[in-house]
Amino acid sequence: MPNDFDTSTLEGEARTIADTIVAFLTEREGEAPSGGGCRAFYSPEAWEARGEDYGTESVLVLVHDGGALAPYCNYDYGAYGAIDALTEALEAHGYYVEACTCWYSAVYPTKAVAKPVMVQPAPVPAVVNALTGDLSAALNAARRATHGVPDGGTCNFDTIRVVKLPDGASEVDFAEAARRAGLHAADGRQISPLINVQGAPRTVACEAMAKVLGACGWGVAVHYVMD
């Protein structure tokens, strides 16, 4: 399996920064990071050779489209604590991350660079925080449950179907909580585990998530779909 976070093609400070990010993610997530099939690191030269417009004068380009880096770089995930943690980790080495688009960012040295002023987000409703916590706990349970489970060679599209939300929660609250937890809610009530697994591990992931959400007062059922 390709290593999406391979740093061996990089040199100098780009390699140092990339290795720092890999170590940071591994320690924070408890496992080696994955890019979901996307190569995570590019030198500015390699990035320019692709014909890209932004980040070509940076030290390192980070591609985080759906991978482990996404909540640490993309504000759309709403994981502000994760973004702050990566910011602090890189600032300790004299660098900062600047968003280029929603799927990639670039790393620059902090010296002689004016940092942008960040606007504080509006307070999050308590019900959204509660739903986000439930979904995050379910996703973590799925990660633990699938560790070491063999693929089995079968492709499936199992998802979790939300039949009933906890008391006091609306569809809008659920959609926002799913976004903040880094989950995709298709058709309003269908949740994909989104942990880069298929076959048997995907089924195990969905069942683990359904168990946690059920214990939190959600009405859920696993929707089994085999390809």
N, C-alpha and C positions, 0 to 999 in steps of 0.2 A: 504494500500500500504506500503511495507517495506521501512524503512528509510535507504537509502544507507549510509548516513553520521551519523549513530547512534554512539555515543561515550560511551554509558552506560556500555559496556563490558570492557572498558579500566580502568586502575588504574594509580595513581601517575602522573609522568610527561608525560606519553603517553596520558593520558586523558586531561591534561592541553594543550598539543600541539594540539591535535585533536580539542578541543573546540576552541582554538585560530584560527585554520584553517577554521572551520565552520563559525565563526564570521567574519573572513576576507572575505571569499567568499560571504557570505550573504550581507555584506556591499558593496562589489565591484560590484556584479552582480545584486543587487536589489531584490534578491529572494533567498529562501533556496536552497542550492545546491543539485544536483542529480548525482548519479553515473551511471545512465542509466541501473540500475539493478545490478550493481557491488558493493559489499561491499567496502567502501573506506578505512577503517582503520583496521589494524591488529597489535596486540602486537607481538614483535619478537618471543615470545614463541608459539603463535598461528600460526605464519608464518612458523616456523620450523616444527611444527606438520603437516603442509600441505605437507612437503617434499620439500620446496623451498630451493634454494641454496644461494641466496644473501639476505642481509638485516637482517639476523638472529642475528646480534650483534648490531643492531641499537636500538633506543629508540622507534621508531614507523615506520610501513610500510604503504605507501600510494599507493593504487591501483587506477589508473586513466585511465583505458582502456575505452576511449570514453565518460567518465563522465566529470563533471564540472571542475575537477582538471587537466584534460589533457593538456590544453594550458598553465597551470602554472608550469607543470613539464616536459613536453615532448618538446624538442627543434624542433622536426619535424613539430610542428604547426607554428613555426616562430613567436610566440607571445612573443617576447623578453621583452616587457614592462611588461607583466603579470608575467613572470618568475622573473624579477627583483623585482616586487612588493611583491611577496610571499617570496623571499629571504630576503628582508628588514624586512618584518613582523616577520619572524622567527629569524633573527639575533638579533632583539630587545629583544628576550627572550633567546638568547644564543644557537640557533640551526641553522643547515643548511640542505638543501636537497641534496642528492646524487642520481643520476639516477642509477638504477640497470638494467632495460631493458626498451624497449619503452612503456611498460604498467604498470610498477610500480617503485617506488622510495623509498628511506629510509631516515629517519631523524636522524641526529647525533648531539651531542653537539659540539659547536665550540671550546671550550677550549682544548688546547693542540692538535689541529688538524690543519694541514696545508691545507689551502683552495686551490683548484685547480685554475690554471690560465686560465681564459676564453679568447678564441680567438675572437676578434671582427669579426662579419660577414661582408661579402662584401656589399657595398652599394646596396640598392634595386632600380631597375629602376623605374622612375616616373610613367610609365604606370601601373606597377604592384602595386605600392602603391595606385594609383587611383582606380584600379579594386578591390583591397582588401578593400578599404574604402567603395565602393559601396556594396560589398557583406556583410560586417560587418553591415552596416546600414540596409540592407534588413533582415539580421538575427535578429537584435534587433527589427525591426518592427514586425517580426513574433512572437517573444517572447511576445511583448505587445499585439498583436492581439489575441493570444490564451489564455491570462490570463482569467481564469474563464469560458472558453468555455467548455461545457460538452462533454464527449467523444462520446456519442451517440451509443456506442456498435458496431460500424462498423469498421472493419480493412481495411485500404487502403494503397496504396503505391504511393500516389501522389508525383510528383516531378516537378521541374521547368525545362523546356527545353529551352536552350539558342539557339535561331535561328540566331541571329546576335550579334557579339561583338561590343562594342563601336569603333569608328574610331581609327585606329592606334594600336589596340590590336591584339595580335596573340593568337593561341591556347596554346602556351607555356606560355605566360603571364597569360592567364586565369587559367591554371592548377596550376601555382605557387600562384596566388592570392587566389584561392579556398583553397589551402593548408594552406596559412597564415591566412585565415579567419576561419579555422577550419571546412570547409565544404568538403563533398565528391563529386567529380565530376565524375560520372560514364559515361563510353562511351564518354568521352571528353566533352560532352555538357549537361549532365543531372545532376541537382543539387538536393540533398536531403536536407530537412530543418534541420535534425539532432538536434531536440530539444526535443527528447524523448516523442513524442506524436503520436497518431494514430487517426483513426476515423475522426470526424468532425474537431477537432483541427488541424490535419495535412493538411486538405484542406484549412482551414483558414490561416495556416502558409504559405502555398505555394502561395496563392492568395495575401497575404500581401507582400511577398518577390517579386513576379512578378510586383506588382504595383510600388514598390520602384525602382527596377532595370529598369523598363520601363521609369520612370521619369529621370533616370540617362543616358539614351541614349542606353540602351540595347534592343535588340529585343528578347523578351521572351514570352513563353506561358506555362500555367499550363498543365501538362500531368496527367489526372485523371485516376487512376487505382484502382478499388475496388476488394477486396478479397472476 
